[in-house]
Each structure stands twice: as C-alpha cells, then as structure tokens.
C-alpha cells in the first residue's frame, strides 16, 4: 500500500514526442522517469507516418486538434518506451502533468518543457486498456525485456 492505495505492477506506453528531440530534452525526460522509480523495459526510435499517427490517435478523430496533432507527430521521429512499476499508469501521468503546460503542476515534465497543449513533450497511456493497446501498437513482446536490478560492484 502507498498513500492508502493498493500497489499494482503495471506497464504503460510513453512517447517522447518530436518537440522533445528538437528541444534536446530526451535525456532529461528519461532521467525523470527513472528517478521516479519507473523501469524502462523497452525503448526505440520510430518515425510515424501519417497513417500510423492517425491510427494511434483514432479516439481523437473528428476533434479540431486531430489533424494538427497527426501532422506534428509525423513531422519528426519519436522515442517510444514501455515503462513499468507499481501503479505505473497513474504515476507516469502524474509525472507528465496535465495536457496543457499552463495547467500542469510545477516540476512536471510538461510544465518544465512543453510549449503548448499540442507540443507537450510526452504521451503516457491513460488506462490499463489504453496501455495494452498502445504497447501492442509499437512493440513486439520480444522487444520488451524483463530485466533484473543487479548491484554491480567494480
Ligand atoms: P497526448 O497525451 O499525446 O494525447 C492526445 C494529444 O492530443 C495530447 O497529448 C496533445 O498533444 C493533443 N491535444 C489534446 N488536447 C489538445 C488541444 N486542446 N489542443 C491541441 N492539442 C491537443
């Protein structure tokens, strides 16, 4: 139990978006994720084409920000990651902060680095169901590693 909540080991999907690459904050974003006790189980760089970006964000089809979002997400490569840990889905959303950096709490990734509600540095799955779909969207099971913490002594 943590804060009265039951601990659940979960996997979530994180995208470090094209604006993070251009702002050279990829390393900082990954460090924040690791420093918050989350474990990286899969990671790769991909350049989404428009069709894949449209499919990934299909739930937003019809909204005014959909086409600009698809254009942005396919404008340059992204880093996609499978991140795990206790309550990883909720924890990662908390670390990311609210969609629009103006609404995000201080010290969250989006508050620190995002320019606006579209160019908002990271995506993190919003539910167990989304995490399952989104991880499958980018990763084959053999690209996700169940590695162990070992205290290597020099
Ligand atoms: P993300 O967490 O990747 O999920 C959907 C994305 O749509 C979101 O981050 C933003 O990049 C974008 N988005 C959501 N709401 C808006 C908005 N009101 N205006 C522009 N972009 C948005």
Backbone and ligand atoms as CSV (ligand in chain L), in Angstrom:
chain,resi,resn,atom,element,x,y,z
A,1,UNK,N,N,0.833,-1.207,0.000
A,1,UNK,CA,C,0.000,0.000,0.000
A,1,UNK,C,C,0.874,1.267,0.000
A,2,UNK,N,N,0.465,2.244,-0.794
A,2,UNK,CA,C,1.132,3.554,-0.772
A,2,UNK,C,C,0.039,4.606,-0.787
A,3,UNK,N,N,0.067,5.525,0.145
A,3,UNK,CA,C,-0.980,6.548,0.287
A,3,UNK,C,C,-2.365,5.913,0.377
A,4,UNK,N,N,-2.450,4.755,1.022
A,4,UNK,CA,C,-3.730,4.088,1.166
A,4,UNK,C,C,-4.211,3.407,-0.102
A,5,UNK,N,N,-3.426,3.493,-1.187
A,5,UNK,CA,C,-3.843,2.857,-2.443
A,5,UNK,C,C,-3.109,1.534,-2.610
A,6,UNK,N,N,-3.811,0.575,-3.220
A,6,UNK,CA,C,-3.217,-0.728,-3.462
A,6,UNK,C,C,-2.173,-0.606,-4.577
A,7,UNK,N,N,-1.009,-1.251,-4.388
A,7,UNK,CA,C,0.041,-1.208,-5.404
A,7,UNK,C,C,-0.249,-2.219,-6.497
A,8,UNK,N,N,-0.138,-1.778,-7.740
A,8,UNK,CA,C,-0.364,-2.682,-8.871
A,8,UNK,C,C,0.826,-2.562,-9.801
A,9,UNK,N,N,1.453,-3.692,-10.083
A,9,UNK,CA,C,2.557,-3.689,-11.053
A,9,UNK,C,C,1.941,-3.541,-12.441
A,10,UNK,N,N,2.329,-2.499,-13.146
A,10,UNK,CA,C,1.728,-2.220,-14.452
A,10,UNK,C,C,2.796,-1.870,-15.481
A,11,UNK,N,N,2.395,-1.980,-16.740
A,11,UNK,CA,C,3.215,-1.463,-17.840
A,11,UNK,C,C,2.427,-0.341,-18.500
A,12,UNK,N,N,3.148,0.693,-18.933
A,12,UNK,CA,C,2.487,1.776,-19.650
A,12,UNK,C,C,3.328,2.172,-20.863
A,13,UNK,N,N,2.696,2.850,-21.798
A,13,UNK,CA,C,3.402,3.268,-23.015
A,13,UNK,C,C,3.691,4.756,-22.904
A,14,UNK,N,N,4.947,5.100,-23.128
A,14,UNK,CA,C,5.344,6.507,-23.120
A,14,UNK,C,C,5.892,6.856,-24.503
A,15,UNK,N,N,5.466,7.991,-25.026
A,15,UNK,CA,C,6.083,8.512,-26.258
A,15,UNK,C,C,6.786,9.816,-25.893
A,16,UNK,N,N,8.055,9.885,-26.226
A,16,UNK,CA,C,8.767,11.157,-26.124
A,16,UNK,C,C,8.656,11.777,-27.518
A,17,UNK,N,N,7.937,12.874,-27.574
A,17,UNK,CA,C,7.458,13.422,-28.853
A,17,UNK,C,C,8.544,14.211,-29.612
A,18,UNK,N,N,8.274,14.515,-30.916
A,18,UNK,CA,C,9.281,15.210,-31.732
A,18,UNK,C,C,9.785,16.525,-31.129
A,19,UNK,N,N,8.930,17.244,-30.394
A,19,UNK,CA,C,9.394,18.526,-29.827
A,19,UNK,C,C,10.473,18.308,-28.766
A,20,UNK,N,N,10.424,17.154,-28.073
A,20,UNK,CA,C,11.446,16.853,-27.056
A,20,UNK,C,C,12.811,16.657,-27.716
A,21,UNK,N,N,12.801,16.001,-28.884
A,21,UNK,CA,C,14.067,15.817,-29.614
A,21,UNK,C,C,14.619,17.182,-30.029
A,22,UNK,N,N,13.750,18.019,-30.583
A,22,UNK,CA,C,14.198,19.321,-31.082
A,22,UNK,C,C,14.664,20.233,-29.945
A,23,UNK,N,N,14.080,20.068,-28.772
A,23,UNK,CA,C,14.494,20.882,-27.615
A,23,UNK,C,C,15.640,20.233,-26.843
A,24,UNK,N,N,16.092,19.074,-27.321
A,24,UNK,CA,C,17.231,18.352,-26.706
A,24,UNK,C,C,16.986,18.032,-25.244
A,25,UNK,N,N,15.751,17.575,-24.925
A,25,UNK,CA,C,15.438,17.225,-23.538
A,25,UNK,C,C,15.105,15.730,-23.383
A,26,UNK,N,N,15.424,14.934,-24.402
A,26,UNK,CA,C,15.113,13.499,-24.334
A,26,UNK,C,C,15.774,12.870,-23.093
A,27,UNK,N,N,17.069,13.156,-22.906
A,27,UNK,CA,C,17.809,12.593,-21.766
A,27,UNK,C,C,17.197,13.021,-20.441
A,28,UNK,N,N,16.815,14.296,-20.359
A,28,UNK,CA,C,16.223,14.800,-19.106
A,28,UNK,C,C,14.901,14.092,-18.824
A,29,UNK,N,N,14.081,13.899,-19.858
A,29,UNK,CA,C,12.779,13.245,-19.668
A,29,UNK,C,C,12.997,11.804,-19.191
A,30,UNK,N,N,13.934,11.106,-19.819
A,30,UNK,CA,C,14.206,9.716,-19.412
A,30,UNK,C,C,14.724,9.682,-17.974
A,31,UNK,N,N,15.594,10.615,-17.615
A,31,UNK,CA,C,16.109,10.663,-16.236
A,31,UNK,C,C,14.975,10.855,-15.228
A,32,UNK,N,N,14.044,11.737,-15.546
A,32,UNK,CA,C,12.919,11.989,-14.629
A,32,UNK,C,C,12.120,10.693,-14.430
A,33,UNK,N,N,11.899,9.979,-15.523
A,33,UNK,CA,C,11.140,8.719,-15.429
A,33,UNK,C,C,11.889,7.733,-14.530
A,34,UNK,N,N,13.191,7.588,-14.749
A,34,UNK,CA,C,13.987,6.647,-13.934
A,34,UNK,C,C,14.054,7.094,-12.470
A,35,UNK,N,N,14.253,8.386,-12.269
A,35,UNK,CA,C,14.376,8.899,-10.893
A,35,UNK,C,C,13.074,8.738,-10.107
A,36,UNK,N,N,11.966,8.588,-10.795
A,36,UNK,CA,C,10.682,8.359,-10.126
A,36,UNK,C,C,10.419,6.877,-9.888
A,37,UNK,N,N,11.435,6.075,-10.062
A,37,UNK,CA,C,11.330,4.653,-9.702
A,37,UNK,C,C,10.698,3.783,-10.773
A,38,UNK,N,N,10.510,4.337,-11.956
A,38,UNK,CA,C,9.931,3.516,-13.030
A,38,UNK,C,C,11.058,2.854,-13.820
A,39,UNK,N,N,10.726,1.708,-14.383
A,39,UNK,CA,C,11.733,0.866,-15.034
A,39,UNK,C,C,11.483,0.844,-16.547
A,40,UNK,N,N,12.536,1.059,-17.318
A,40,UNK,CA,C,12.396,1.025,-18.784
A,40,UNK,C,C,12.550,-0.415,-19.249
A,41,UNK,N,N,11.502,-0.942,-19.846
A,41,UNK,CA,C,11.526,-2.344,-20.302
A,41,UNK,C,C,11.617,-2.467,-21.817
A,42,UNK,N,N,11.417,-1.357,-22.512
A,42,UNK,CA,C,11.537,-1.349,-23.964
A,42,UNK,C,C,11.710,0.082,-24.426
A,43,UNK,N,N,12.497,0.271,-25.498
A,43,UNK,CA,C,12.742,1.638,-25.977
A,43,UNK,C,C,13.202,1.596,-27.432
A,44,UNK,N,N,12.628,2.438,-28.277
A,44,UNK,CA,C,13.133,2.570,-29.645
A,44,UNK,C,C,12.730,3.907,-30.256
A,45,UNK,N,N,13.452,4.257,-31.334
A,45,UNK,CA,C,13.103,5.472,-32.073
A,45,UNK,C,C,12.293,5.056,-33.304
A,46,UNK,N,N,11.206,5.787,-33.542
A,46,UNK,CA,C,10.398,5.493,-34.724
A,46,UNK,C,C,9.965,6.817,-35.375
A,47,UNK,N,N,9.808,6.781,-36.698
A,47,UNK,CA,C,9.226,7.952,-37.368
A,47,UNK,C,C,7.837,7.531,-37.846
A,48,UNK,N,N,6.816,7.989,-37.139
A,48,UNK,CA,C,5.436,7.636,-37.501
A,48,UNK,C,C,5.083,8.232,-38.862
A,49,UNK,N,N,4.466,7.434,-39.735
A,49,UNK,CA,C,3.900,8.042,-40.936
A,49,UNK,C,C,2.484,8.537,-40.575
A,50,UNK,N,N,1.869,9.283,-41.479
A,50,UNK,CA,C,0.565,9.893,-41.154
A,50,UNK,C,C,-0.490,8.838,-40.846
A,51,UNK,N,N,-0.439,7.736,-41.599
A,51,UNK,CA,C,-1.437,6.686,-41.398
A,51,UNK,C,C,-1.330,6.109,-39.975
A,52,UNK,N,N,-0.106,5.820,-39.544
A,52,UNK,CA,C,0.088,5.272,-38.197
A,52,UNK,C,C,-0.272,6.291,-37.112
A,53,UNK,N,N,0.094,7.555,-37.336
A,53,UNK,CA,C,-0.240,8.596,-36.347
A,53,UNK,C,C,-1.767,8.732,-36.237
A,54,UNK,N,N,-2.442,8.664,-37.389
A,54,UNK,CA,C,-3.919,8.737,-37.382
A,54,UNK,C,C,-4.504,7.568,-36.611
A,55,UNK,N,N,-3.980,6.385,-36.856
A,55,UNK,CA,C,-4.489,5.186,-36.164
A,55,UNK,C,C,-4.209,5.228,-34.672
A,56,UNK,N,N,-2.998,5.661,-34.324
A,56,UNK,CA,C,-2.652,5.693,-32.901
A,56,UNK,C,C,-3.609,6.603,-32.130
A,57,UNK,N,N,-3.938,7.753,-32.743
A,57,UNK,CA,C,-4.791,8.739,-32.055
A,57,UNK,C,C,-6.248,8.675,-32.527
A,58,UNK,N,N,-6.670,7.502,-32.990
A,58,UNK,CA,C,-8.000,7.346,-33.604
A,58,UNK,C,C,-9.149,7.835,-32.704
A,59,UNK,N,N,-8.962,7.700,-31.365
A,59,UNK,CA,C,-10.043,8.123,-30.445
A,59,UNK,C,C,-10.301,9.639,-30.532
A,60,UNK,N,N,-9.325,10.389,-31.069
A,60,UNK,CA,C,-9.497,11.847,-31.177
A,60,UNK,C,C,-9.982,12.289,-32.558
A,61,UNK,N,N,-10.232,11.319,-33.448
A,61,UNK,CA,C,-10.693,11.640,-34.811
A,61,UNK,C,C,-11.950,12.520,-34.737
A,62,UNK,N,N,-11.952,13.583,-35.519
A,62,UNK,CA,C,-13.117,14.478,-35.524
A,62,UNK,C,C,-12.931,15.689,-34.639
A,63,UNK,N,N,-11.972,15.633,-33.701
A,63,UNK,CA,C,-11.734,16.810,-32.843
A,63,UNK,C,C,-10.893,17.824,-33.616
A,64,UNK,N,N,-11.021,19.100,-33.237
A,64,UNK,CA,C,-10.335,20.140,-34.021
A,64,UNK,C,C,-8.815,19.986,-33.988
A,65,UNK,N,N,-8.270,19.375,-32.942
A,65,UNK,CA,C,-6.813,19.269,-32.855
A,65,UNK,C,C,-6.256,18.003,-33.510
A,66,UNK,N,N,-7.144,17.164,-34.078
A,66,UNK,CA,C,-6.709,15.851,-34.598
A,66,UNK,C,C,-5.696,15.964,-35.753
A,67,UNK,N,N,-6.043,16.707,-36.793
A,67,UNK,CA,C,-5.142,16.801,-37.958
A,67,UNK,C,C,-3.819,17.480,-37.600
A,68,UNK,N,N,-3.838,18.624,-36.889
A,68,UNK,CA,C,-2.545,19.206,-36.490
A,68,UNK,C,C,-1.726,18.259,-35.595
A,69,UNK,N,N,-2.412,17.492,-34.760
A,69,UNK,CA,C,-1.713,16.523,-33.894
A,69,UNK,C,C,-1.029,15.450,-34.744
A,70,UNK,N,N,-1.752,14.935,-35.726
A,70,UNK,CA,C,-1.199,13.906,-36.626
A,70,UNK,C,C,0.000,14.481,-37.390
A,71,UNK,N,N,-0.128,15.713,-37.866
A,71,UNK,CA,C,0.976,16.354,-38.600
A,71,UNK,C,C,2.205,16.523,-37.711
A,72,UNK,N,N,1.956,16.954,-36.486
A,72,UNK,CA,C,3.062,17.137,-35.535
A,72,UNK,C,C,3.742,15.805,-35.217
A,73,UNK,N,N,2.956,14.795,-34.928
A,73,UNK,CA,C,3.517,13.502,-34.506
A,73,UNK,C,C,4.255,12.789,-35.639
A,74,UNK,N,N,3.955,13.176,-36.889
A,74,UNK,CA,C,4.644,12.539,-38.019
A,74,UNK,C,C,5.703,13.471,-38.627
A,75,UNK,N,N,5.970,14.595,-37.958
A,75,UNK,CA,C,6.897,15.588,-38.518
A,75,UNK,C,C,8.362,15.206,-38.335
A,76,UNK,N,N,8.635,14.389,-37.339
A,76,UNK,CA,C,9.996,14.005,-36.958
A,76,UNK,C,C,9.881,12.724,-36.129
A,77,UNK,N,N,10.991,12.047,-35.856
A,77,UNK,CA,C,10.872,10.815,-35.061
A,77,UNK,C,C,10.453,11.067,-33.604
A,78,UNK,N,N,10.026,9.988,-32.993
A,78,UNK,CA,C,9.678,9.948,-31.562
A,78,UNK,C,C,10.512,8.841,-30.914
A,79,UNK,N,N,10.591,8.862,-29.598
A,79,UNK,CA,C,11.122,7.730,-28.835
A,79,UNK,C,C,9.913,7.076,-28.180
A,80,UNK,N,N,9.742,5.776,-28.381
A,80,UNK,CA,C,8.641,5.078,-27.712
A,80,UNK,C,C,9.233,4.161,-26.649
A,81,UNK,N,N,8.546,4.082,-25.521
A,81,UNK,CA,C,9.075,3.313,-24.398
A,81,UNK,C,C,7.978,2.518,-23.707
A,82,UNK,N,N,8.347,1.316,-23.242
A,82,UNK,CA,C,7.489,0.581,-22.318
A,82,UNK,C,C,8.096,0.807,-20.939
A,83,UNK,N,N,7.289,1.324,-20.043
A,83,UNK,CA,C,7.749,1.695,-18.713
A,83,UNK,C,C,6.929,0.908,-17.698
A,84,UNK,N,N,7.593,0.337,-16.705
A,84,UNK,CA,C,6.831,-0.464,-15.735
A,84,UNK,C,C,7.112,-0.035,-14.299
A,85,UNK,N,N,6.237,-0.478,-13.415
A,85,UNK,CA,C,6.395,-0.176,-11.997
A,85,UNK,C,C,5.053,-0.258,-11.292
A,86,UNK,N,N,5.088,-0.049,-9.983
A,86,UNK,CA,C,3.846,-0.043,-9.220
A,86,UNK,C,C,3.008,1.167,-9.652
A,87,UNK,N,N,1.774,0.917,-9.987
A,87,UNK,CA,C,0.866,1.981,-10.460
A,87,UNK,C,C,1.500,2.844,-11.557
A,88,UNK,N,N,2.198,2.179,-12.475
A,88,UNK,CA,C,2.967,2.909,-13.494
A,88,UNK,C,C,2.086,3.828,-14.346
A,89,UNK,N,N,0.850,3.431,-14.597
A,89,UNK,CA,C,-0.020,4.231,-15.476
A,89,UNK,C,C,-0.329,5.583,-14.812
A,90,UNK,N,N,-0.801,5.503,-13.572
A,90,UNK,CA,C,-1.143,6.730,-12.846
A,90,UNK,C,C,0.112,7.562,-12.548
A,91,UNK,N,N,1.169,6.871,-12.163
A,91,UNK,CA,C,2.413,7.551,-11.801
A,91,UNK,C,C,2.987,8.323,-12.998
A,92,UNK,N,N,3.002,7.676,-14.150
A,92,UNK,CA,C,3.564,8.311,-15.352
A,92,UNK,C,C,2.729,9.527,-15.768
A,93,UNK,N,N,1.393,9.412,-15.630
A,93,UNK,CA,C,0.509,10.552,-15.964
A,93,UNK,C,C,0.782,11.723,-15.016
A,94,UNK,N,N,1.067,11.378,-13.739
A,94,UNK,CA,C,1.340,12.411,-12.741
A,94,UNK,C,C,2.671,13.122,-13.049
A,95,UNK,N,N,3.669,12.335,-13.406
A,95,UNK,CA,C,4.985,12.898,-13.728
A,95,UNK,C,C,4.887,13.774,-14.981
A,96,UNK,N,N,4.048,13.339,-15.947
A,96,UNK,CA,C,3.894,14.096,-17.208
A,96,UNK,C,C,3.203,15.430,-16.951
A,97,UNK,N,N,2.195,15.427,-16.102
A,97,UNK,CA,C,1.416,16.653,-15.862
A,97,UNK,C,C,0.270,16.780,-16.841
A,98,UNK,N,N,-0.589,17.767,-16.610
A,98,UNK,CA,C,-1.773,17.972,-17.458
A,98,UNK,C,C,-1.374,18.261,-18.907
A,99,UNK,N,N,-2.285,17.939,-19.832
A,99,UNK,CA,C,-2.028,18.072,-21.277
A,99,UNK,C,C,-1.449,19.438,-21.642
A,100,UNK,N,N,-2.083,20.498,-21.151
A,100,UNK,CA,C,-1.613,21.855,-21.440
A,100,UNK,C,C,-0.638,22.287,-20.337
A,101,UNK,N,N,0.582,22.671,-20.710
A,101,UNK,CA,C,1.584,23.011,-19.679
A,101,UNK,C,C,1.131,24.124,-18.733
A,102,UNK,N,N,0.185,24.978,-19.217
A,102,UNK,CA,C,-0.319,26.066,-18.348
A,102,UNK,C,C,-1.084,25.500,-17.159
A,103,UNK,N,N,-1.692,24.309,-17.353
A,103,UNK,CA,C,-2.479,23.688,-16.283
A,103,UNK,C,C,-1.657,22.682,-15.467
A,104,UNK,N,N,-0.447,22.385,-15.941
A,104,UNK,CA,C,0.359,21.340,-15.292
A,104,UNK,C,C,1.041,21.869,-14.038
A,105,UNK,N,N,1.185,20.978,-13.051
A,105,UNK,CA,C,1.824,21.378,-11.785
A,105,UNK,C,C,3.318,21.623,-11.998
A,106,UNK,N,N,3.903,22.495,-11.151
A,106,UNK,CA,C,5.348,22.717,-11.224
A,106,UNK,C,C,6.108,21.397,-11.097
A,107,UNK,N,N,7.232,21.312,-11.756
A,107,UNK,CA,C,8.130,20.145,-11.725
A,107,UNK,C,C,7.622,18.953,-12.536
A,108,UNK,N,N,6.460,19.092,-13.176
A,108,UNK,CA,C,6.046,18.018,-14.085
A,108,UNK,C,C,6.769,18.232,-15.429
A,109,UNK,N,N,6.880,17.143,-16.192
A,109,UNK,CA,C,7.616,17.207,-17.466
A,109,UNK,C,C,7.022,18.278,-18.382
A,110,UNK,N,N,5.700,18.286,-18.481
A,110,UNK,CA,C,5.077,19.241,-19.409
A,110,UNK,C,C,5.219,20.687,-18.928
A,111,UNK,N,N,5.098,20.896,-17.630
A,111,UNK,CA,C,5.253,22.263,-17.109
A,111,UNK,C,C,6.673,22.769,-17.359
A,112,UNK,N,N,7.637,21.846,-17.217
A,112,UNK,CA,C,9.031,22.269,-17.368
A,112,UNK,C,C,9.429,22.481,-18.829
A,113,UNK,N,N,8.922,21.613,-19.730
A,113,UNK,CA,C,9.475,21.628,-21.088
A,113,UNK,C,C,8.481,21.915,-22.215
A,114,UNK,N,N,7.172,21.749,-21.969
A,114,UNK,CA,C,6.223,21.829,-23.096
A,114,UNK,C,C,5.944,23.269,-23.509
A,115,UNK,N,N,5.691,23.430,-24.816
A,115,UNK,CA,C,5.399,24.763,-25.344
A,115,UNK,C,C,3.910,25.084,-25.248
A,116,UNK,N,N,3.065,24.092,-25.602
A,116,UNK,CA,C,1.609,24.287,-25.549
A,116,UNK,C,C,0.919,22.933,-25.504
A,117,UNK,N,N,-0.407,22.949,-25.592
A,117,UNK,CA,C,-1.195,21.722,-25.428
A,117,UNK,C,C,-0.942,20.665,-26.488
A,118,UNK,N,N,-0.459,21.081,-27.651
A,118,UNK,CA,C,-0.138,20.089,-28.690
A,118,UNK,C,C,1.318,19.657,-28.585
A,119,UNK,N,N,2.216,20.625,-28.504
A,119,UNK,CA,C,3.653,20.329,-28.411
A,119,UNK,C,C,3.962,20.130,-26.933
A,120,UNK,N,N,3.585,18.947,-26.440
A,120,UNK,CA,C,3.620,18.750,-24.984
A,120,UNK,C,C,4.560,17.625,-24.541
A,121,UNK,N,N,5.601,17.380,-25.329
A,121,UNK,CA,C,6.800,16.597,-24.955
A,121,UNK,C,C,6.580,15.096,-24.780
A,122,UNK,N,N,5.533,14.709,-24.044
A,122,UNK,CA,C,5.323,13.268,-23.803
A,122,UNK,C,C,3.857,12.874,-23.969
A,123,UNK,N,N,3.691,11.608,-24.258
A,123,UNK,CA,C,2.375,10.967,-24.177
A,123,UNK,C,C,2.521,9.829,-23.175
A,124,UNK,N,N,1.506,9.600,-22.351
A,124,UNK,CA,C,1.504,8.449,-21.442
A,124,UNK,C,C,0.102,7.852,-21.439
A,125,UNK,N,N,0.004,6.548,-21.531
A,125,UNK,CA,C,-1.301,5.860,-21.585
A,125,UNK,C,C,-2.184,6.303,-20.427
A,126,UNK,N,N,-3.502,6.403,-20.697
A,126,UNK,CA,C,-4.409,6.917,-19.657
A,126,UNK,C,C,-5.170,5.832,-18.895
A,127,UNK,N,N,-5.034,4.572,-19.291
A,127,UNK,CA,C,-5.751,3.494,-18.603
A,127,UNK,C,C,-5.063,2.172,-18.937
A,128,UNK,N,N,-5.476,1.138,-18.215
A,128,UNK,CA,C,-4.927,-0.198,-18.453
A,128,UNK,C,C,-5.231,-0.662,-19.879
A,129,UNK,N,N,-6.467,-0.380,-20.296
A,129,UNK,CA,C,-6.906,-0.792,-21.623
A,129,UNK,C,C,-6.084,-0.067,-22.706
A,130,UNK,N,N,-5.903,1.241,-22.536
A,130,UNK,CA,C,-5.100,2.007,-23.495
A,130,UNK,C,C,-3.659,1.516,-23.497
A,131,UNK,N,N,-3.110,1.268,-22.301
A,131,UNK,CA,C,-1.709,0.830,-22.210
A,131,UNK,C,C,-1.512,-0.461,-23.003
A,132,UNK,N,N,-2.444,-1.386,-22.863
A,132,UNK,CA,C,-2.344,-2.667,-23.561
A,132,UNK,C,C,-2.346,-2.437,-25.082
A,133,UNK,N,N,-3.294,-1.644,-25.528
A,133,UNK,CA,C,-3.400,-1.359,-26.970
A,133,UNK,C,C,-2.167,-0.616,-27.483
A,134,UNK,N,N,-1.727,0.381,-26.722
A,134,UNK,CA,C,-0.643,1.253,-27.185
A,134,UNK,C,C,0.704,0.535,-27.181
A,135,UNK,N,N,0.925,-0.318,-26.179
A,135,UNK,CA,C,2.182,-1.093,-26.149
A,135,UNK,C,C,2.216,-2.013,-27.365
A,136,UNK,N,N,1.091,-2.662,-27.631
A,136,UNK,CA,C,0.996,-3.579,-28.776
A,136,UNK,C,C,1.168,-2.842,-30.115
A,137,UNK,N,N,0.762,-1.593,-30.125
A,137,UNK,CA,C,0.869,-0.780,-31.339
A,137,UNK,C,C,2.334,-0.635,-31.771
A,138,UNK,N,N,3.221,-0.507,-30.782
A,138,UNK,CA,C,4.630,-0.219,-31.091
A,138,UNK,C,C,5.607,-1.366,-30.856
A,139,UNK,N,N,5.260,-2.290,-29.961
A,139,UNK,CA,C,6.240,-3.299,-29.533
A,139,UNK,C,C,5.771,-4.721,-29.757
A,140,UNK,N,N,6.724,-5.545,-30.267
A,140,UNK,CA,C,6.506,-6.983,-30.239
A,140,UNK,C,C,6.910,-7.432,-28.838
A,141,UNK,N,N,6.352,-8.560,-28.376
A,141,UNK,CA,C,6.640,-8.984,-26.997
A,141,UNK,C,C,8.150,-9.209,-26.775
A,142,UNK,N,N,8.860,-9.674,-27.803
A,142,UNK,CA,C,10.305,-9.928,-27.624
A,142,UNK,C,C,11.149,-8.648,-27.687
A,143,UNK,N,N,10.483,-7.504,-27.788
A,143,UNK,CA,C,11.202,-6.218,-27.702
A,143,UNK,C,C,11.017,-5.589,-26.314
A,144,UNK,N,N,10.352,-6.342,-25.433
A,144,UNK,CA,C,10.121,-5.872,-24.061
A,144,UNK,C,C,10.909,-6.812,-23.144
A,145,UNK,N,N,11.736,-6.217,-22.275
A,145,UNK,CA,C,12.703,-7.015,-21.512
A,145,UNK,C,C,12.361,-7.035,-20.028
A,146,UNK,N,N,12.316,-8.252,-19.476
A,146,UNK,CA,C,12.063,-8.437,-18.043
A,146,UNK,C,C,13.388,-8.505,-17.296
A,147,UNK,N,N,14.103,-7.390,-17.271
A,147,UNK,CA,C,15.446,-7.428,-16.663
A,147,UNK,C,C,15.387,-7.189,-15.156
A,148,UNK,N,N,16.462,-7.617,-14.469
A,148,UNK,CA,C,16.511,-7.520,-13.005
A,148,UNK,C,C,17.519,-6.467,-12.562
A,149,UNK,N,N,17.216,-5.831,-11.434
A,149,UNK,CA,C,18.191,-4.905,-10.852
A,149,UNK,C,C,19.312,-5.729,-10.237
A,150,UNK,N,N,20.552,-5.455,-10.609
A,150,UNK,CA,C,21.722,-6.121,-10.027
A,150,UNK,C,C,22.659,-5.019,-9.560
A,151,UNK,N,N,23.185,-5.171,-8.351
A,151,UNK,CA,C,24.113,-4.163,-7.844
A,151,UNK,C,C,25.530,-4.548,-8.275
A,152,UNK,N,N,25.949,-4.077,-9.467
A,152,UNK,CA,C,27.280,-4.448,-9.983
A,152,UNK,C,C,28.351,-3.743,-9.161
A,153,UNK,N,N,29.291,-4.534,-8.685
A,153,UNK,CA,C,30.407,-3.930,-7.917
A,153,UNK,C,C,31.633,-3.873,-8.805
A,154,UNK,N,N,32.310,-2.757,-8.789
A,154,UNK,CA,C,33.514,-2.621,-9.638
A,154,UNK,C,C,34.704,-3.320,-8.977
L,1,LIG,P1,P,-1.387,13.112,-25.668
L,1,LIG,O1,O,-1.212,12.737,-24.252
L,1,LIG,O2,O,-0.405,12.566,-26.657
L,1,LIG,O3,O,-2.866,12.695,-26.114
L,1,LIG,C1,C,-3.573,13.351,-27.128
L,1,LIG,C2,C,-2.832,14.557,-27.639
L,1,LIG,O4,O,-3.618,15.475,-28.340
L,1,LIG,C3,C,-2.321,15.365,-26.457
L,1,LIG,O5,O,-1.312,14.683,-25.790
L,1,LIG,C4,C,-1.945,16.638,-27.131
L,1,LIG,O6,O,-0.697,16.571,-27.815
L,1,LIG,C5,C,-3.065,16.762,-28.151
L,1,LIG,N1,N,-4.129,17.617,-27.626
L,1,LIG,C6,C,-5.053,17.307,-26.711
L,1,LIG,N2,N,-5.880,18.349,-26.477
L,1,LIG,C7,C,-5.452,19.334,-27.297
L,1,LIG,C8,C,-5.879,20.644,-27.527
L,1,LIG,N3,N,-6.942,21.160,-26.877
L,1,LIG,N4,N,-5.227,21.388,-28.428
L,1,LIG,C9,C,-4.179,20.872,-29.097
L,1,LIG,N5,N,-3.710,19.624,-28.924
L,1,LIG,C10,C,-4.337,18.865,-28.031
